[in-house]
Each structure stands twice: as structure tokens, then as C-alpha cells.
Amino acid sequence: MKSKVKSSPVSRNGFPEPKKVGCFKCQAEILVKFVIPRLDFSKKNDFYHWTNKEKYKGLYVCDKCILNLYKNEKLYYLSLVENPKKRQIIRTYIYDGTIS
């Protein structure tokens, strides 16, 4: 059985180190952490994960830009994130402080 873990520098515990990526909107540096139960990196800042639009594949967005999009560009946000379950997850992340 092949491991789903993508190649990345390995930490002391044997799992990949967080990867550094840049926000495609403001170019801020983001650390994307490895989620051990899923054996994959967090999808919270993966813009393709939220939009499912091919043109955003491989692009990451920082918490500040997600928050700005949600609060100040609501119609644009609604056109990008069409899946109601993903909208609910983003809303929950914002109001419980996961995205702040």
C-alpha cells in the first residue's frame, strides 16, 4: 500500500514539516500544517478546495484574505464558493476563530 504523504522535509516525529506557501491575493507567507489523521496537508487555505474551480488549483489564500472576501465582498464570495456545505464550514471557521 502506497503512502498518501507527499514528499516534504520530514520532522522529528516522521511526518512532513509545514510547507511555506504564498497567498495569491496579498503574497503573505502561509504555513500549511500537516494533518496526521488525514495524512495530508490542511485544506483550510487551499483556494481550490473551497471553489472547486480549476483556475485556482494550487493557489493558497491567507486567513486575512478569506475573511475580507467573506465580510466585504459577499457577492463575489458567493459566486466563488458555490457548495453550501463548504460555505457553512467557512462560516463556522470564521465565527469559532479558526480563521481570524
FENGITA-V339321 format. One line per field, one symbol per residue. phi: phi as a letter, one per 30 degrees, with the letter a starting at -180 (. if undefined). psi: psi as a letter, one per 40 degrees, with the letter a starting at -180 (. if undefined). A space follows every 50 residues. Layout:
phi->???
psi->???
//
This chain:
phi->.ddddddaecdddjcddeccbcddcciddbccddcdechadececddded chcedcdiccbdeddddddddcbeddedddcdddddddddededdcjdcb
psi->hiiehihihhadeeiiiiihiihedeeihhhhihhddefiiiedehdddd dfhdeeheiihidddddddddefdddddddgdhdddddddddddeeedh.
//
